[in-house]
Amino acid sequence: IVCIKAIGILLSKGAKIKAFDPKAIEGTKKELGNKIEYAGSIQDCLKDAELCLICTEWPEFKIVDFSGMKNKIVLDGKHILEKKDGIDYEGLCW
C-alpha cells in the first residue's frame, strides 16, 4: 500500500512509472490499471530508468544489476540491497 501511495504521488508530479513485482503485480494492476507500465523482469524495469524505488523485500531485489539505468539513483525503502557500488544509494525508513 505504501508503494501504491508513492506511485500516486510520483504520477501527480508527472513521472512515468514502470513497475515490477513478481508477487504483487496483479494487485497493483487492479489498483492502478493502465496508469503505469508493467515490466516482465527487473532488468526490463530498470532499462533507461532515472530512478529505482525498492518497496519490497523479495530476495530477487537484494542483488540487482543497475547497469541498464540512465541515472543510477536508488531509493531502498526496505534496506535490502546488498551491493551498492556504482549507484547513488539512499536507504529509507528503518
N, C-alpha and C positions, 0 to 999 in steps of 0.2 A: 504494500500500500504506500509506503514511503517513496518508493521509486516511481510509482504512478503519479504521485503528487509532484515529485521533482520533474518528471517529464512534462506534466501540465504547465508548470512554471516556465520551463525552457521553451515550450511551444508558444506560450503567450509572449515570449521575448523574440520570437521569430526563428528559433532554432529548428534545423532539420534533424530529426531523430531517426537513427537506425538502431534497433534493439535485438539482442539475442539472449535468450534464457531457455535452455532445453527443457526445463521443468515447469515454467510459468507462462510459456508463450500463449497457450490457449486462453488463460485468464486475462492476460494482457490484451489479446485481440478482442475479447468481449468488452473490456473496459475502454480501450482506445480506438478500436476499429481501424480505419484506414488513415488516421491522423499521423501515424508514423510508419516507417518501413521496417520490415522484419527480415532479419538475416538468418541464413541456414547454418552459420558457424561463427565462431569468434573471429576468425581471420576475415571473413566476409563483412562482418560488422565493423571491424576496425579499418578496413581499406579506405584510405584517404580521409579518415576521421581527424578532426581537430582536437577532440576531447574524448576521453573514455571515463565513464562513470560506472564504477563497480558497486552493485547494490545486492549482491548475493554471495553466499558462502560456498557455492558448489565447487568441488575440487578442481574442475577444469579451469577455473578462474585464478587459481593460485600461481600458476606459471603460464604467462601469456607472452606471445611474440608480438611486440608493438611495432615492428619494423615497417608495416604497411601504412602506418598512420601519417598524415600530413604534418600534424603537430603532435608531439608525444607528451601530452598533458594528461595525467591520470589522477582522478579523484577516487580513492578507495574507501567506500563507506563501511566496509566490514574489516578492514586491516588484515586482509588475507594474502595479499600479493607477496610472493617470496623473493622474486627478482625485480629490483628497482633500478638496475643500471641502465643508463641511456634514456631515461624518461624524466620528465618534470613531475614528481610524485608528491601527493598530499594525502595523508590518511585522515579521514573524517571521523567524528564521533568518538568512540572508545578506543 
